[in-house]
């Protein structure tokens, strides 16, 4: 079984993920935009409970 290489999102990509999440898009939809599964988006959002960290943006 072949695994995908780990994805490290740039600050610009993280900002886009947060913007899309705040507009109400699902994690699946956001993941499709990056050609990734929703499971790769979840950890980014879950770290702060779905609330963007304004210091890092």
C-alpha positions as CSV (number, residue, x, y, z in Angstrom):
1,X,0.0,0.0,0.0
2,X,1.4,3.4,-1.0
3,X,1.0,6.3,1.4
4,X,0.8,10.0,0.3
5,X,3.6,12.2,1.4
6,X,2.8,14.5,4.3
7,X,1.4,17.9,3.3
8,X,2.7,21.0,4.9
9,X,0.4,23.9,4.1
10,X,1.8,27.4,3.5
11,X,0.5,30.4,5.3
12,X,-1.5,31.4,2.2
13,X,-3.0,28.0,2.0
14,X,-3.9,28.0,5.7
15,X,-5.5,31.3,5.3
16,X,-7.6,30.0,2.4
17,X,-8.6,27.0,4.4
18,X,-9.8,29.2,7.3
19,X,-11.6,31.5,5.0
20,X,-13.5,28.6,3.3
21,X,-14.3,27.1,6.7
22,X,-15.7,30.4,8.0
23,X,-17.9,30.7,4.9
24,X,-19.4,27.3,5.9
25,X,-17.8,24.9,3.4
26,X,-17.3,21.4,4.6
27,X,-13.9,19.8,5.3
28,X,-14.6,17.4,2.4
29,X,-15.1,20.3,0.0
30,X,-12.1,22.2,1.2
31,X,-10.0,19.0,0.9
32,X,-11.1,18.5,-2.7
33,X,-9.9,22.0,-3.5
34,X,-6.4,20.9,-2.3
35,X,-6.7,17.4,-3.8
36,X,-6.6,16.0,-0.3
37,X,-8.9,14.1,2.0
38,X,-10.8,15.9,4.7
39,X,-8.6,14.1,7.2
40,X,-5.7,16.3,6.1
41,X,-7.8,19.4,6.8
42,X,-9.2,18.3,10.2
43,X,-6.0,18.6,12.2
44,X,-5.5,22.2,11.1
45,X,-9.0,23.2,12.2
46,X,-9.1,21.0,15.3
47,X,-5.9,22.5,16.9
48,X,-7.9,25.6,17.9
49,X,-11.4,24.2,18.1
50,X,-12.4,25.5,14.7
51,X,-11.7,29.1,15.7
52,X,-8.8,30.8,13.7
53,X,-5.8,31.9,15.7
54,X,-5.6,35.6,14.8
55,X,-2.0,35.9,15.9
56,X,-0.7,33.5,13.2
57,X,-2.7,35.0,10.4
